[in-house]
Amino acid sequence: MLNRQRDEIIRDILSTASENSDGVNISRIMFHVVLTHGQTKAYLAELLEKALLDNTTTRLGKNFYRTTPKGMEYLAALNNMADMLAVDSMRHCNSY
């Protein structure tokens, strides 16, 4: 497996957290994004600090993470950038 770029991981986290309007728990993010618990906590802390994610704590003390409107804008920008780079890469490969 190739190493993923930081932007790819952030895109995967924001995408996973936007799947359910009630939010998703850390286990779901870890499973879908394929990160360790420590890595996931570090990324979540950064995304919460930048207001790209918000979290809700239930009565039972479980945290659920949801992509904010700002996070959705950032996710759209990352997806657009990935699309543009993929097109440029294909052109570059076909030019030889």
One Martini backbone bead per residue (centre of mass of N, CA, C, O) as a GRO file, in nm:
protein
   96
    1MET     BB    1   0.096   0.036   0.022
    2LEU     BB    2   0.057   0.355  -0.013
    3ASN     BB    3   0.120   0.655   0.080
    4ARG     BB    4  -0.059   0.905   0.217
    5GLN     BB    5  -0.180   1.200   0.211
    6ARG     BB    6  -0.302   1.429   0.419
    7ASP     BB    7  -0.542   1.520   0.238
    8GLU     BB    8  -0.664   1.236   0.204
    9ILE     BB    9  -0.729   1.187   0.499
   10ILE     BB   10  -0.908   1.433   0.544
   11ARG     BB   11  -1.112   1.362   0.325
   12ASP     BB   12  -1.199   1.090   0.453
   13ILE     BB   13  -1.299   1.202   0.720
   14LEU     BB   14  -1.509   1.408   0.615
   15SER     BB   15  -1.671   1.202   0.454
   16THR     BB   16  -1.746   1.012   0.688
   17ALA     BB   17  -1.877   1.244   0.874
   18SER     BB   18  -2.110   1.298   0.635
   19GLU     BB   19  -2.294   1.032   0.621
   20ASN     BB   20  -2.421   1.136   0.900
   21SER     BB   21  -2.620   1.365   1.064
   22ASP     BB   22  -2.532   1.253   1.364
   23GLY     BB   23  -2.279   1.109   1.309
   24VAL     BB   24  -1.960   0.965   1.405
   25ASN     BB   25  -1.748   0.748   1.527
   26ILE     BB   26  -1.421   0.663   1.575
   27SER     BB   27  -1.439   0.373   1.464
   28ARG     BB   28  -1.545   0.442   1.183
   29ILE     BB   29  -1.310   0.616   1.098
   30MET     BB   30  -1.086   0.409   1.135
   31PHE     BB   31  -1.202   0.200   0.933
   32HIS     BB   32  -1.236   0.384   0.672
   33VAL     BB   33  -0.931   0.521   0.691
   34VAL     BB   34  -0.703   0.358   0.820
   35LEU     BB   35  -0.640   0.405   1.144
   36THR     BB   36  -0.527   0.471   1.428
   37HIS     BB   37  -0.615   0.594   1.722
   38GLY     BB   38  -0.395   0.811   1.745
   39GLN     BB   39  -0.424   0.932   1.462
   40THR     BB   40  -0.722   1.004   1.481
   41LYS     BB   41  -0.705   1.197   1.724
   42ALA     BB   42  -0.517   1.401   1.589
   43TYR     BB   43  -0.698   1.477   1.350
   44LEU     BB   44  -0.950   1.558   1.512
   45ALA     BB   45  -0.825   1.788   1.671
   46GLU     BB   46  -0.755   1.962   1.425
   47LEU     BB   47  -1.046   1.975   1.297
   48LEU     BB   48  -1.177   2.106   1.545
   49GLU     BB   49  -0.996   2.360   1.564
   50LYS     BB   50  -1.082   2.439   1.248
   51ALA     BB   51  -1.399   2.375   1.213
   52LEU     BB   52  -1.455   2.098   1.031
   53LEU     BB   53  -1.550   1.984   1.302
   54ASP     BB   54  -1.790   1.829   1.519
   55ASN     BB   55  -1.903   1.749   1.856
   56THR     BB   56  -2.095   1.494   2.028
   57THR     BB   57  -2.231   1.417   2.345
   58THR     BB   58  -2.367   1.177   2.506
   59ARG     BB   59  -2.502   1.050   2.787
   60LEU     BB   60  -2.281   0.800   2.763
   61GLY     BB   61  -2.006   0.949   2.639
   62LYS     BB   62  -2.031   0.965   2.335
   63ASN     BB   63  -1.865   1.045   2.037
   64PHE     BB   64  -1.964   1.261   1.768
   65TYR     BB   65  -1.889   1.321   1.423
   66ARG     BB   66  -1.915   1.627   1.220
   67THR     BB   67  -1.951   1.799   0.939
   68THR     BB   68  -1.915   2.108   0.857
   69PRO     BB   69  -1.970   2.356   0.641
   70LYS     BB   70  -1.668   2.419   0.622
   71GLY     BB   71  -1.589   2.121   0.567
   72MET     BB   72  -1.750   2.094   0.301
   73GLU     BB   73  -1.589   2.306   0.146
   74TYR     BB   74  -1.315   2.169   0.179
   75LEU     BB   75  -1.395   1.902   0.047
   76ALA     BB   76  -1.466   2.020  -0.230
   77ALA     BB   77  -1.184   2.136  -0.284
   78LEU     BB   78  -1.031   1.866  -0.268
   79ASN     BB   79  -1.187   1.726  -0.496
   80ASN     BB   80  -1.118   1.929  -0.719
   81MET     BB   81  -0.813   1.898  -0.699
   82ALA     BB   82  -0.805   1.593  -0.757
   83ASP     BB   83  -0.933   1.615  -1.038
   84MET     BB   84  -0.719   1.800  -1.166
   85LEU     BB   85  -0.471   1.617  -1.112
   86ALA     BB   86  -0.572   1.369  -1.268
   87VAL     BB   87  -0.585   1.503  -1.542
   88ASP     BB   88  -0.290   1.597  -1.557
   89SER     BB   89  -0.166   1.315  -1.525
   90MET     BB   90  -0.289   1.192  -1.781
   91ARG     BB   91  -0.162   1.386  -1.980
   92HIS     BB   92   0.129   1.332  -1.902
   93CYS     BB   93   0.127   1.026  -1.974
   94ASN     BB   94   0.019   1.068  -2.284
   95SER     BB   95   0.274   1.247  -2.396
   96TYR     BB   96   0.487   0.990  -2.440
   0.00000   0.00000   0.00000
